[in-house]
Amino acid sequence: MSSAQKDTLEVDLGGRAVTVPKGGLYDRYRMNPDLDEVARDPRVSGVDFFRQLPKIKVDSPIGPTLTPNFYYSVSTARLTMLAPSRAIRTRLPGELAPLEIAPGLGLISVMFFRYDVCDIDFYTEAAVGIAVRPARHGKLGFFDLVAGLKNEHLDSYVLSLPVSTEIAQVRGHDGYGFPKWVTELDVDIDRSRTTARVANDSGGVDLSLLAATPKQTAHPSGERVSSLTSYTTINGAWHSTLSQTHVLSAGTTRVPRDITLQVGEGRMADDLRSLRPIRTIQFDVMTEGQLALHMPVPTSVQNRNK
């Protein structure tokens, strides 16, 4: 038996066998962590944010599970781009409509995530997403737009969401309805440089990013919490998934110039090209943060005409 096999074990997740690190957080706690123990990890700045979010047991497509899923040490990078609403609408279900900042002009994003410490252990993730109007609203209100652009609360529809581990793929695809698959995916974010590379099926580049990290501003614990609502369908029914981000250190560059985004060949590249991005208007990097990801709940959406 190889050392890699010795260091992992198989667990059942909704009837699917997935491999997880032996002795990792999932192996030890099965989503019900000892927060005092987690706080001793030098990569975790504190756990006060999570003490205010009691977990509850719910039934889900992957069996009974505890929610929310806690991410104790997170770094993220997001490129926000302008794209024609006409192109965006070709990729949205009829029930959803783009969030427009001007007639005919919507917002899309490319995001990269690194989860160093979380309930389902270390993994990385990337996304191509579309900013949409809140599904329960009729006409877009001014405050929806302002809040969305300030990143206080965004609503999105995700086209691509590759991840680096089996457990993240099964939970995300079967449990949340997200378009997830497993691939080689490297994300490294520090205070000086941000790099990411998503591999395609043949090991080449799907998407990659190289950029200087925007100057970071530290935020006291609890001061800045933003939220994102993502819409998916599970067994034909619409659901909304809430994620809450506890920002501890982050920075923004508007109209960034020194960014290298390589759009190669693969599922993410195809999704991004289909949206016909015009230009990048904002680059957000969080070098230190935390996240609570809630299980999806059924939601009603208004049918819209494209």
N, C-alpha and C positions, 0 to 999 in steps of 0.2 A: 504493500500500500504506500502511495506517495505521501509526502509530508502535506501536500495540499489537501488530499483526501482526509488525512488525520485531523486537519484543522477545521473541517466542516462536518455538518451532519444534515440529514434530510428530515424535513418536517412536513406535516400535512397541512395544506391550506385549501380548504374548500374542495377536497378530493384530489388536489394536485400536489405532487411531491416537489418541494423546492429545497435548494441547498442554502444553508445559512452558516455563518461563522460559529464554530464551537466555542462556547464560553462568552459569546457576544451578548448584547443586550436582549436580542429576541430570544436566544436560547435560554437565557437566565430568567427573563421576566415575562415573556409572551405578551408584550404590550402593556404590562402593568408594572411600571418601573418603581424602584426604590429611589425617590428623588434625592434623598440624602447621599446615596451611593453615587448617583450620576453627578452630583455637585462636586464630588472629589476628583473627577476627571479634570486634569489641568487645561483641557481644551474648552471646558464649559465655564462661562463667566459667572453663572448663577442660575438658580431654578425658580426664583420668585414668580416669574411670569406663568409658570406651569402650575404652581400651587393654587392659582386662582381659577384653574380650568379642570374641575373634577372630571375624571373619565367615567363614561357610562357604557354598559354592555348593550350591544344592539345585534340584531340578526342582519345578515348581509349575504350577497351572492357567494361570498367566500366563507360562509358559516358565521357563527357567533364571534364577535370581535369587540374590542374596546375602542372607543373613540373619544377625543381626537388622538391622532398619531402625533407624538411629540418629536420635534427636531431641536436638539439642544445646542448645536453649533453649526451654523449655516453661512455660506457665502454665495452671492448671486451676482450675475451681470445681465443687463437688459439693454438691447438696442431697440428704440422706438422709431418706427419709420412711417412716412406718409405713403399711401397707396390709393389708387383710384377706387372709388366705391363700386364701380361697375365690375372690376376684377374681384373685389372682395365678395360681392354678392354671389358670384358664381361658385364660391366655396362655402357659403353659409346655408344651413337649412332654412326653409321658408319662414319658420317661426321666429328667426332672429334677424336683426338688422344692424348694420355697422354703426359704430359711434363716429359721427362725422364732426370734424373741426371746421369744415367749410363745405358748401354744397359740392358733392361729387368727390370729396376727399376724406378718407378714413385713416385709421391708425392700426398698424400691425406691429408685432414685436418678435424678436428672436431673443431667447433667454437661455442662460446656462446656470446650473445649480450644482453646488458641492455640499453634501450633507456629511460632515465629518463625524458627528455623534447623533444618532437617532434611534428610536425604538426598534427599527428594522435594520439597524447597522449601517455602516458607511456605504453610500452610493453616490453616483453622479447622474445628472439628468439634463436634457435640453428640450427646448420647445419652440415651435412656430405657432403663434397665436394671433387672434383677431380681437380687437376691442369692440364690444357690442353694447347696444343699449340695454339697460336693465330690462329683463324679459317681461316683467309685470307692468311696465310703464307703457303708456300710449305714445304720445309725442315726447320727444326728448326735451327735458327741462334744462334750463340754464345751469342749475346747480349740479345736475348729473355730469355735465361736461366739465365744469370747473373742478369738481371733486375727482373726476376721473383723471384729468390732466395733472392734478397734484399728487396722484397716486395714493390718495387716501382710501378710495374704494374703486376698484375697477371690476368690470364684468367682461368675461372673455369666452371665446370658443376656440379650443385648441385643435390644430390640424395634425401636429406631430409631437410626440412626447417619448423619445427613446430614453432608456435607462441602462444602467450598467450591471444590475443584479436581477436574479430570477424572482426573488420575493417582491421587489419593487414592481416588476412587470406584472406578476399575477395579481397582486393587490390592486395596482392601478388599472389594469385592463378589465379583470373580472369583477372587482369590487366597486370601481368608480366609473367604468365605462370609457376610460381614456384610451386614445390610440397609442398604446405603448408597445415597444419591442425592446429586446436586449441587444446591445451592441457595445463595441469598444468605445469608451467615452471618457476623455480626460478633461478635467476642469481644474485649473490652478489659479487662485486669486489671492493676491497680497496687496499691500499698500502701494506698491510701485507698478506692478504689472498684472494684467489679466490675460490668460490664455485658455483656449478651449479647442478641442478637436473631437468631432463625431465621425466615427468610421462608417463606411457603407458595407454592404454585404461582401465585397471583395477585398476589404481592408484599406481601400483608398479613402479619400476625404469626401464626406458628405457636406458638412459645414465645419469651418474652423474660424477662430477669432484670435487676433493679437492686438492688444491695445494697452496704452498707459492707463493705469487706474486713476480715476478722478480723485482729487484731494478729498480726504475723508473728514467728516465731522462726527464726533462722538456724541451719543445721546444717553442720558441717564436711563437706567432701567425703568420701564413702564411709561416713559415720556412719549414714545412714538410707536404706535401700533397701526399698521395699515391692513387692509383686507382685500381679498380677491374672491369673486364668485365666478365659478366656471360651470358652464352648462354642458351636460352630456345626456345621451339616451341610454337607458339600461332596460333591455327587453322591450324596447319600443316606447317606453315611458320617459318623459323628460324629468331630469333630476338636476339639482344645483348643489355644488360642492363649495363650501366656505373654507378658505385658508386665511389665517391671521399671522402676519409677520411682525415680530418684535424687533425693531431696528435698533442696533446698538452702535454701529459705525457705518456711515454711508456717504456717498458723494455723487454729484451729477455734473456732466458736461453737456451743455446745450450746443447744438449744431457741431458735433465733434468732427475733427478733421483727421487726426492721426489714428485711424482705426483700419485694420486690415481684416476684412470679412471675406473669406474664400468660400464661394458657393460652388461646390463640386458636383458630384453625381450621387444621387441617392434620394431617399424619401423626403428628407427635410429640404434638400435643395429643390426638389420638384415642387414641394408645397410653397416654398418661398417665391420661386419664380412665377408660379401661377397667380400670385397676388400682385405682381408687377410693381415692386417697391420703387418709389421715386427717389427718396433721399432719407438719410438718417437724421432725425431732428433732436434726439436726446440719447445719452448713454448714462445709465445708472448702475453703480456698483455698490454692493453692500459687502464689506469685508468681514463684518461680524454681525450676526443676527440669530434669531430663533424663530421657530414656526410651529403652529398648531394646525394640523390638517384634519378637518372634520369629515365624517362619512357623508356621502351624498344623501339628500332627502328629496322626495318627490316634490315637484313644483309645477305650477300652471304657467303656461306661456301663451301669449296672444298670437294667433296666426296672422302673419303679415304677408302682404303681396310684395313679391320681388319687383 
